[in-house]
Amino acid sequence: MNNLIQNIEMRNTRRENQRKKHVRRCAKELQKEFPCLYNCGKEYATDAARNMHMREKHNEVTKTERDRKAREIIRTCGLKNNTEIVNKLSQLTQVQQNQLQSELLV
């Protein structure tokens, strides 16, 4: 009987030694590089966390839908490549940039 108990205890300690414990980092340790696109002041460590925040707190559409709308706006402006897009955006005033951003986020 003692041998059986010792064997079970040995197996349990072996399993505990083999498992790697996942150490979760606290919020202060994370480098938050993804700000909310709604300028609510929140920042996130991952793109996925920011997208989830925008879906839940700002009723955000999916990233695919946002990208589709951006492409549609670019086509209606007659822009064909990245250089034209960057040049056009740099010419916009801050008010126009805010309007464009609000159109993309609706």
N, C-alpha and C positions, 0 to 999 in steps of 0.2 A: 504494500500500500504506500509506504514512504517513497519507494522508487517511482511509482506512478505520479505522485505529487511533485517530486523533484523533476521528473521529465516535463510535466506540464509547466512548471515554473521556469525551467530552462528555455522552453519554446517561447514562452511569453516574453522573457527578457531578451531573447534573440530577435524577436519581431520588433520590439521597442527600439533596439539598437540599430536595426536595419532601416527603419522608417526615418525619413528626413522630415523634420517639422518645418512647416512653412511659416516664416516670420513676416507678419504683415507690418508694413511701414506706416507710421502715423502721418497725418496730414501735413505736419510741419516739415517732414523729411522729403516730401514730394516736390519736384520742380514743376510748377504750374505754368505751362507755356501756351495754353489754349483758352483765350478769353471768350466769354459769351458774345456772340455776334449782335445781341440786342443791347449791348452796352449797359448791362445791369450791374456790372462790377464784379461778377463771379469769374473765377479762372479755374481751369481744370488741368490735371496732369496728362490726360489722354483725350484724343479727338472723340472717342466713343463716349466718354463721360460727359463731354460738352454737348454732344448731339442728344444724349438722353435728357440732359437738363433742358435743352431747348424744346424738345418734344413735350416734356412734362410740364414745364413752367410757362412756356411761351406759345404753346400749341403749334409748334414748328412742324412743317411738312418734312418729308424725308430729304436726305441729302441729294438723292437722285432727282427728285422733283425740283429742288432748288437749282441744281445744275442744268436741268432741262429748260427752266425758265430763263436762266442766265444766257444760255445759247440762243434762245428765241429772241431775247432783247438785243443781243449782239448781231444777229442776222437782220433784224429790222433796222439797225443803224447802218448796215452795209459794211461792217468790218469783216475782213477776211482772215487775218492772221494775228498772232500775239503782238507783234510790233504795232500794228494799227490800233489794237485794243489798248495797249499801254499808252500810246500817244493820245488817244481820245480821252482816256481816264485822267491823264495828267492835265488836260485842258479844262476839265470840269471844275466848277467852283465847289466849295465845301457843301453848299446847299444842294447842288445838283448831285454830288456824291451821296449825300444823305437820302435824297429822293430815290436814287438808283438802289441803294442798299435796302430801303424800306420796300421797294417793289420786289426785290429778290426774296425778302423774308416773309412776304405775305403769302 
